[in-house]
């Protein structure tokens, strides 16, 4: 059974997806991490991020895998390395390339084959798993998303003015929403939540309750 959680950065979807998968006893798939792995490899191999064909080739050559809570590229633990601002920026760029998306969508479907999974990203309910059992789309006000990102960065010992974070969020949103392939939009049958004023526990309680009530009413 597949549950999808899509939404922009800072909407709380990663935390929600991870927490929901634990509550349901499902696997968890962080598809943003896959785009980050391609971006990290592009930088690591000194490939020009603007060279669409070369970046597409990188996405086909590397082996992305997940082990426990770790993200691996060709066996190397890149869990921390893919969270830098530089990788974040390049991930958003390479995510626009059809060749990269085709490869990662294939990998995402392969990962979900025959298992119960909560899959999180931007296009999980629209493109990757249009037949998913339950689809959620999380949003949050830009100010709140910037505040969360600021807190995250501070925890890593990195400071950045909120105004700069807001601007970056805005730019990334525009790129994610306006790209021609798999833009960030809710699926027609997705349930939308604004998490701005909710705690993570409140979000999880609501998501879990919806999935469980569907499980008991809908054959799957
Ligand atoms: O969720 P994240 O910030 O880790 O995602 C990194 C980048 O990958 C972000 O710019 C959006 C993109 N992405 C995507 O295009 N499709 C997905 N399914 C997941 C992420």
py3Dmol code that shows the C-alpha trace and the ligand (Angstrom):
import py3Dmol

protein = """\
ATOM      1  CA  UNK A   1       0.000   0.000   0.000  1.00  0.00           C
ATOM      2  CA  UNK A   2       1.314   3.444  -0.892  1.00  0.00           C
ATOM      3  CA  UNK A   3       0.713   6.702   0.960  1.00  0.00           C
ATOM      4  CA  UNK A   4       2.126   9.840  -0.687  1.00  0.00           C
ATOM      5  CA  UNK A   5       3.024  13.116   0.987  1.00  0.00           C
ATOM      6  CA  UNK A   6       3.931  15.992  -1.302  1.00  0.00           C
ATOM      7  CA  UNK A   7       4.523  19.666  -0.663  1.00  0.00           C
ATOM      8  CA  UNK A   8       7.136  22.417  -0.713  1.00  0.00           C
ATOM      9  CA  UNK A   9      10.277  22.568   1.433  1.00  0.00           C
ATOM     10  CA  UNK A  10       9.530  23.522   5.008  1.00  0.00           C
ATOM     11  CA  UNK A  11       5.916  22.366   4.869  1.00  0.00           C
ATOM     12  CA  UNK A  12       6.750  19.722   7.454  1.00  0.00           C
ATOM     13  CA  UNK A  13       6.301  16.849   5.022  1.00  0.00           C
ATOM     14  CA  UNK A  14       9.597  15.065   5.766  1.00  0.00           C
ATOM     15  CA  UNK A  15       8.939  14.917   9.494  1.00  0.00           C
ATOM     16  CA  UNK A  16       5.307  13.997   8.868  1.00  0.00           C
ATOM     17  CA  UNK A  17       6.188  11.257   6.368  1.00  0.00           C
ATOM     18  CA  UNK A  18       8.816   9.741   8.622  1.00  0.00           C
ATOM     19  CA  UNK A  19       6.516   9.857  11.655  1.00  0.00           C
ATOM     20  CA  UNK A  20       3.538   8.486   9.748  1.00  0.00           C
ATOM     21  CA  UNK A  21       5.569   5.583   8.375  1.00  0.00           C
ATOM     22  CA  UNK A  22       6.611   4.687  11.935  1.00  0.00           C
ATOM     23  CA  UNK A  23       3.056   4.864  13.241  1.00  0.00           C
ATOM     24  CA  UNK A  24       1.753   2.690  10.414  1.00  0.00           C
ATOM     25  CA  UNK A  25       4.722   0.291  10.386  1.00  0.00           C
ATOM     26  CA  UNK A  26       5.417   1.215   6.742  1.00  0.00           C
ATOM     27  CA  UNK A  27       8.720   1.847   4.969  1.00  0.00           C
ATOM     28  CA  UNK A  28       9.665   5.473   4.312  1.00  0.00           C
ATOM     29  CA  UNK A  29      11.023   6.939   1.092  1.00  0.00           C
ATOM     30  CA  UNK A  30      12.623  10.400   0.956  1.00  0.00           C
ATOM     31  CA  UNK A  31      12.645  11.136  -2.791  1.00  0.00           C
ATOM     32  CA  UNK A  32      14.171  14.594  -2.283  1.00  0.00           C
ATOM     33  CA  UNK A  33      17.258  12.789  -0.985  1.00  0.00           C
ATOM     34  CA  UNK A  34      17.535  11.061  -4.377  1.00  0.00           C
ATOM     35  CA  UNK A  35      17.637  14.388  -6.253  1.00  0.00           C
ATOM     36  CA  UNK A  36      20.179  15.572  -3.702  1.00  0.00           C
ATOM     37  CA  UNK A  37      22.318  12.483  -4.382  1.00  0.00           C
ATOM     38  CA  UNK A  38      22.416  13.320  -8.090  1.00  0.00           C
ATOM     39  CA  UNK A  39      23.321  16.935  -7.260  1.00  0.00           C
ATOM     40  CA  UNK A  40      26.050  15.838  -4.854  1.00  0.00           C
ATOM     41  CA  UNK A  41      27.529  13.441  -7.444  1.00  0.00           C
ATOM     42  CA  UNK A  42      27.473  16.157 -10.104  1.00  0.00           C
ATOM     43  CA  UNK A  43      29.490  18.418  -7.803  1.00  0.00           C
ATOM     44  CA  UNK A  44      31.736  15.581  -6.645  1.00  0.00           C
ATOM     45  CA  UNK A  45      32.555  14.572 -10.229  1.00  0.00           C
ATOM     46  CA  UNK A  46      33.012  18.174 -11.363  1.00  0.00           C
ATOM     47  CA  UNK A  47      30.251  17.836 -13.940  1.00  0.00           C
ATOM     48  CA  UNK A  48      28.778  21.102 -15.171  1.00  0.00           C
ATOM     49  CA  UNK A  49      25.278  21.289 -13.559  1.00  0.00           C
ATOM     50  CA  UNK A  50      24.049  23.207 -16.615  1.00  0.00           C
ATOM     51  CA  UNK A  51      24.978  20.316 -18.939  1.00  0.00           C
ATOM     52  CA  UNK A  52      21.674  18.461 -18.971  1.00  0.00           C
ATOM     53  CA  UNK A  53      22.962  15.461 -20.870  1.00  0.00           C
ATOM     54  CA  UNK A  54      25.976  14.959 -18.593  1.00  0.00           C
ATOM     55  CA  UNK A  55      23.817  15.302 -15.480  1.00  0.00           C
ATOM     56  CA  UNK A  56      21.357  12.781 -16.906  1.00  0.00           C
ATOM     57  CA  UNK A  57      24.241  10.364 -17.442  1.00  0.00           C
ATOM     58  CA  UNK A  58      25.371  10.825 -13.823  1.00  0.00           C
ATOM     59  CA  UNK A  59      21.872   9.961 -12.585  1.00  0.00           C
ATOM     60  CA  UNK A  60      22.003   6.713 -14.564  1.00  0.00           C
ATOM     61  CA  UNK A  61      25.515   5.762 -13.506  1.00  0.00           C
ATOM     62  CA  UNK A  62      25.341   6.193  -9.740  1.00  0.00           C
ATOM     63  CA  UNK A  63      23.761   3.706  -7.387  1.00  0.00           C
ATOM     64  CA  UNK A  64      21.543   5.363  -4.789  1.00  0.00           C
ATOM     65  CA  UNK A  65      20.477   3.248  -1.841  1.00  0.00           C
ATOM     66  CA  UNK A  66      19.080   3.593   1.665  1.00  0.00           C
ATOM     67  CA  UNK A  67      20.294   1.629   4.640  1.00  0.00           C
ATOM     68  CA  UNK A  68      18.729   2.171   8.069  1.00  0.00           C
ATOM     69  CA  UNK A  69      18.439   5.945   8.184  1.00  0.00           C
ATOM     70  CA  UNK A  70      21.463   6.457   5.930  1.00  0.00           C
ATOM     71  CA  UNK A  71      21.585   7.596   2.305  1.00  0.00           C
ATOM     72  CA  UNK A  72      24.307   5.962   0.199  1.00  0.00           C
ATOM     73  CA  UNK A  73      25.785   6.778  -3.209  1.00  0.00           C
ATOM     74  CA  UNK A  74      27.821   3.876  -4.564  1.00  0.00           C
ATOM     75  CA  UNK A  75      28.129   2.612  -1.000  1.00  0.00           C
ATOM     76  CA  UNK A  76      29.394   5.928   0.432  1.00  0.00           C
ATOM     77  CA  UNK A  77      27.385   7.448   3.269  1.00  0.00           C
ATOM     78  CA  UNK A  78      26.322  10.890   1.988  1.00  0.00           C
ATOM     79  CA  UNK A  79      23.536  11.549   4.512  1.00  0.00           C
ATOM     80  CA  UNK A  80      25.161  14.756   5.786  1.00  0.00           C
ATOM     81  CA  UNK A  81      26.900  15.749   2.544  1.00  0.00           C
ATOM     82  CA  UNK A  82      23.600  16.075   0.655  1.00  0.00           C
ATOM     83  CA  UNK A  83      22.193  18.619   3.137  1.00  0.00           C
ATOM     84  CA  UNK A  84      24.522  21.532   2.345  1.00  0.00           C
ATOM     85  CA  UNK A  85      23.114  24.766   0.844  1.00  0.00           C
ATOM     86  CA  UNK A  86      25.184  24.147  -2.314  1.00  0.00           C
ATOM     87  CA  UNK A  87      23.654  20.719  -2.889  1.00  0.00           C
ATOM     88  CA  UNK A  88      20.198  22.128  -2.089  1.00  0.00           C
ATOM     89  CA  UNK A  89      20.628  24.697  -4.839  1.00  0.00           C
ATOM     90  CA  UNK A  90      21.918  22.254  -7.459  1.00  0.00           C
ATOM     91  CA  UNK A  91      19.252  19.651  -6.551  1.00  0.00           C
ATOM     92  CA  UNK A  92      16.555  22.121  -7.470  1.00  0.00           C
ATOM     93  CA  UNK A  93      18.285  22.711 -10.816  1.00  0.00           C
ATOM     94  CA  UNK A  94      18.868  19.057 -11.781  1.00  0.00           C
ATOM     95  CA  UNK A  95      15.310  18.152 -10.723  1.00  0.00           C
ATOM     96  CA  UNK A  96      14.162  20.078 -13.808  1.00  0.00           C
ATOM     97  CA  UNK A  97      15.862  17.673 -16.227  1.00  0.00           C
ATOM     98  CA  UNK A  98      13.563  15.036 -17.756  1.00  0.00           C
ATOM     99  CA  UNK A  99      16.361  12.428 -17.994  1.00  0.00           C
ATOM    100  CA  UNK A 100      17.039  12.740 -14.263  1.00  0.00           C
ATOM    101  CA  UNK A 101      13.360  12.547 -13.386  1.00  0.00           C
ATOM    102  CA  UNK A 102      12.761   9.502 -15.581  1.00  0.00           C
ATOM    103  CA  UNK A 103      15.609   7.651 -13.890  1.00  0.00           C
ATOM    104  CA  UNK A 104      14.580   8.580 -10.348  1.00  0.00           C
ATOM    105  CA  UNK A 105      10.896   7.870 -10.937  1.00  0.00           C
ATOM    106  CA  UNK A 106      11.887   4.396 -12.148  1.00  0.00           C
ATOM    107  CA  UNK A 107      13.945   3.894  -8.990  1.00  0.00           C
ATOM    108  CA  UNK A 108      11.122   5.169  -6.768  1.00  0.00           C
ATOM    109  CA  UNK A 109       8.602   2.762  -8.301  1.00  0.00           C
ATOM    110  CA  UNK A 110      11.070  -0.085  -8.016  1.00  0.00           C
ATOM    111  CA  UNK A 111      11.676   0.724  -4.330  1.00  0.00           C
ATOM    112  CA  UNK A 112       7.942   0.718  -3.576  1.00  0.00           C
ATOM    113  CA  UNK A 113       7.257  -2.523  -5.424  1.00  0.00           C
ATOM    114  CA  UNK A 114       5.255  -4.925  -3.257  1.00  0.00           C
ATOM    115  CA  UNK A 115       5.756  -3.129   0.061  1.00  0.00           C
ATOM    116  CA  UNK A 116       3.815  -0.743   2.299  1.00  0.00           C
ATOM    117  CA  UNK A 117       5.448   2.647   2.038  1.00  0.00           C
ATOM    118  CA  UNK A 118       5.025   6.336   2.791  1.00  0.00           C
ATOM    119  CA  UNK A 119       6.702   8.195  -0.059  1.00  0.00           C
ATOM    120  CA  UNK A 120       7.517  11.852   0.252  1.00  0.00           C
ATOM    121  CA  UNK A 121       8.414  14.427  -2.409  1.00  0.00           C
ATOM    122  CA  UNK A 122       6.854  16.818  -4.904  1.00  0.00           C
ATOM    123  CA  UNK A 123       5.289  14.537  -7.522  1.00  0.00           C
ATOM    124  CA  UNK A 124       4.554  11.342  -5.647  1.00  0.00           C
ATOM    125  CA  UNK A 125       0.772  11.631  -5.816  1.00  0.00           C
ATOM    126  CA  UNK A 126       0.635  13.163  -9.304  1.00  0.00           C
ATOM    127  CA  UNK A 127       3.275  11.372 -11.408  1.00  0.00           C
ATOM    128  CA  UNK A 128       4.997   8.552  -9.566  1.00  0.00           C
ATOM    129  CA  UNK A 129       2.091   6.867  -7.776  1.00  0.00           C
ATOM    130  CA  UNK A 130      -1.150   8.200  -9.282  1.00  0.00           C
ATOM    131  CA  UNK A 131      -2.965   5.120  -7.931  1.00  0.00           C
ATOM    132  CA  UNK A 132      -1.717   5.620  -4.339  1.00  0.00           C
ATOM    133  CA  UNK A 133      -4.061   4.516  -1.579  1.00  0.00           C
ATOM    134  CA  UNK A 134      -3.963   7.864   0.191  1.00  0.00           C
ATOM    135  CA  UNK A 135      -2.445  11.196  -0.902  1.00  0.00           C
ATOM    136  CA  UNK A 136      -1.589  14.212   1.210  1.00  0.00           C
ATOM    137  CA  UNK A 137      -0.345  17.640   0.186  1.00  0.00           C
ATOM    138  CA  UNK A 138       1.163  19.700   2.994  1.00  0.00           C
ATOM    139  CA  UNK A 139       1.680  23.439   2.847  1.00  0.00           C
ATOM    140  CA  UNK A 140       2.773  26.114   5.335  1.00  0.00           C
ATOM    141  CA  UNK A 141       2.966  29.894   5.210  1.00  0.00           C
ATOM    142  CA  UNK A 142       6.311  31.161   3.811  1.00  0.00           C
ATOM    143  CA  UNK A 143       7.134  32.994   7.077  1.00  0.00           C
ATOM    144  CA  UNK A 144       6.671  29.807   9.070  1.00  0.00           C
ATOM    145  CA  UNK A 145       8.712  27.771   6.571  1.00  0.00           C
ATOM    146  CA  UNK A 146      11.535  30.309   6.762  1.00  0.00           C
ATOM    147  CA  UNK A 147      11.398  30.186  10.565  1.00  0.00           C
ATOM    148  CA  UNK A 148      11.681  26.363  10.516  1.00  0.00           C
ATOM    149  CA  UNK A 149      14.590  26.475   8.070  1.00  0.00           C
ATOM    150  CA  UNK A 150      16.323  29.113  10.212  1.00  0.00           C
ATOM    151  CA  UNK A 151      15.996  26.853  13.258  1.00  0.00           C
ATOM    152  CA  UNK A 152      17.341  23.896  11.268  1.00  0.00           C
ATOM    153  CA  UNK A 153      20.362  25.899  10.090  1.00  0.00           C
ATOM    154  CA  UNK A 154      21.037  27.198  13.587  1.00  0.00           C
ATOM    155  CA  UNK A 155      21.030  23.632  14.891  1.00  0.00           C
ATOM    156  CA  UNK A 156      23.799  22.937  12.349  1.00  0.00           C
ATOM    157  CA  UNK A 157      25.710  25.979  13.621  1.00  0.00           C
ATOM    158  CA  UNK A 158      24.968  27.997  10.476  1.00  0.00           C
ATOM    159  CA  UNK A 159      23.360  31.395  10.617  1.00  0.00           C
ATOM    160  CA  UNK A 160      21.474  33.116   7.813  1.00  0.00           C
ATOM    161  CA  UNK A 161      19.141  36.122   7.972  1.00  0.00           C
ATOM    162  CA  UNK A 162      15.449  35.165   7.768  1.00  0.00           C
ATOM    163  CA  UNK A 163      14.987  37.574   4.842  1.00  0.00           C
ATOM    164  CA  UNK A 164      17.591  35.668   2.781  1.00  0.00           C
ATOM    165  CA  UNK A 165      15.984  32.340   3.653  1.00  0.00           C
ATOM    166  CA  UNK A 166      12.593  33.699   2.596  1.00  0.00           C
ATOM    167  CA  UNK A 167      14.020  34.794  -0.724  1.00  0.00           C
ATOM    168  CA  UNK A 168      15.617  31.382  -1.338  1.00  0.00           C
ATOM    169  CA  UNK A 169      12.366  29.620  -0.460  1.00  0.00           C
ATOM    170  CA  UNK A 170      10.499  31.854  -2.865  1.00  0.00           C
ATOM    171  CA  UNK A 171      12.963  31.177  -5.695  1.00  0.00           C
ATOM    172  CA  UNK A 172      12.908  27.425  -5.144  1.00  0.00           C
ATOM    173  CA  UNK A 173       9.095  27.381  -4.974  1.00  0.00           C
ATOM    174  CA  UNK A 174       8.883  29.212  -8.268  1.00  0.00           C
ATOM    175  CA  UNK A 175      11.306  26.821  -9.928  1.00  0.00           C
ATOM    176  CA  UNK A 176       9.524  23.732  -8.506  1.00  0.00           C
ATOM    177  CA  UNK A 177       6.057  25.031  -9.406  1.00  0.00           C
ATOM    178  CA  UNK A 178       6.859  26.336 -12.872  1.00  0.00           C
ATOM    179  CA  UNK A 179       9.027  23.578 -14.300  1.00  0.00           C
ATOM    180  CA  UNK A 180       7.462  21.785 -17.229  1.00  0.00           C
ATOM    181  CA  UNK A 181       8.104  18.250 -16.002  1.00  0.00           C
ATOM    182  CA  UNK A 182       6.304  17.142 -12.822  1.00  0.00           C
ATOM    183  CA  UNK A 183       5.706  20.592 -11.334  1.00  0.00           C
ATOM    184  CA  UNK A 184       4.841  20.916  -7.659  1.00  0.00           C
ATOM    185  CA  UNK A 185       1.029  20.754  -7.663  1.00  0.00           C
ATOM    186  CA  UNK A 186      -1.412  18.808  -5.514  1.00  0.00           C
ATOM    187  CA  UNK A 187      -3.053  15.769  -7.116  1.00  0.00           C
ATOM    188  CA  UNK A 188      -6.787  16.240  -7.706  1.00  0.00           C
ATOM    189  CA  UNK A 189      -7.512  13.621  -5.063  1.00  0.00           C
ATOM    190  CA  UNK A 190      -4.928  14.804  -2.501  1.00  0.00           C
ATOM    191  CA  UNK A 191      -6.000  15.966   0.942  1.00  0.00           C
ATOM    192  CA  UNK A 192      -4.425  19.348   1.649  1.00  0.00           C
ATOM    193  CA  UNK A 193      -3.184  20.470   5.077  1.00  0.00           C
ATOM    194  CA  UNK A 194      -1.737  23.782   6.186  1.00  0.00           C
ATOM    195  CA  UNK A 195       0.679  22.861   8.970  1.00  0.00           C
ATOM    196  CA  UNK A 196       1.596  26.455   9.962  1.00  0.00           C
ATOM    197  CA  UNK A 197      -0.233  26.425  13.270  1.00  0.00           C
ATOM    198  CA  UNK A 198      -0.154  22.692  14.002  1.00  0.00           C
ATOM    199  CA  UNK A 199       2.367  20.747  16.046  1.00  0.00           C
ATOM    200  CA  UNK A 200       3.933  17.681  14.453  1.00  0.00           C
ATOM    201  CA  UNK A 201       1.883  15.460  16.777  1.00  0.00           C
ATOM    202  CA  UNK A 202      -1.318  17.174  15.660  1.00  0.00           C
ATOM    203  CA  UNK A 203      -0.392  16.704  11.999  1.00  0.00           C
ATOM    204  CA  UNK A 204       0.468  13.042  12.586  1.00  0.00           C
ATOM    205  CA  UNK A 205      -2.732  12.372  14.536  1.00  0.00           C
ATOM    206  CA  UNK A 206      -4.803  13.708  11.634  1.00  0.00           C
ATOM    207  CA  UNK A 207      -2.876  11.905   8.895  1.00  0.00           C
ATOM    208  CA  UNK A 208      -2.889   8.613  10.775  1.00  0.00           C
ATOM    209  CA  UNK A 209      -6.586   8.867  11.503  1.00  0.00           C
ATOM    210  CA  UNK A 210      -7.405   9.456   7.822  1.00  0.00           C
ATOM    211  CA  UNK A 211      -5.268   6.541   6.611  1.00  0.00           C
ATOM    212  CA  UNK A 212      -6.638   4.166   9.236  1.00  0.00           C
ATOM    213  CA  UNK A 213     -10.250   5.085   8.576  1.00  0.00           C
ATOM    214  CA  UNK A 214      -9.671   4.487   4.856  1.00  0.00           C
ATOM    215  CA  UNK A 215      -8.022   1.176   5.602  1.00  0.00           C
ATOM    216  CA  UNK A 216     -11.060   0.007   7.496  1.00  0.00           C
ATOM    217  CA  UNK A 217     -13.553   1.217   4.887  1.00  0.00           C
ATOM    218  CA  UNK A 218     -11.774   0.620   1.582  1.00  0.00           C
ATOM    219  CA  UNK A 219     -10.454  -2.720   0.375  1.00  0.00           C
ATOM    220  CA  UNK A 220      -6.830  -2.476  -0.710  1.00  0.00           C
TER     221      UNK A 220
END
"""
ligand_1 = """\
20
LIG
O 12.649 17.793 -0.373
P 14.071 18.255 -0.691
O 14.340 19.698 -0.326
O 15.084 17.340 -0.115
O 14.184 18.156 -2.298
C 15.367 18.510 -2.979
C 15.029 19.047 -4.379
O 14.508 17.989 -5.190
C 13.991 20.168 -4.399
O 14.478 21.250 -5.176
C 12.794 19.590 -5.079
C 13.293 18.383 -5.801
N 12.362 17.248 -5.725
C 11.597 16.988 -6.829
O 11.667 17.724 -7.818
N 10.775 15.908 -6.828
C 10.685 15.112 -5.756
N 9.872 14.049 -5.778
C 11.451 15.390 -4.610
C 12.281 16.487 -4.617
"""
view = py3Dmol.view(width=600, height=400)
view.addModel(protein, "pdb")
view.setStyle({"model": 0}, {"cartoon": {"style": "trace"}})
view.addModel(ligand_1, "xyz")
view.setStyle({"model": 1}, {"stick": {}})
view.zoomTo()
view.show()
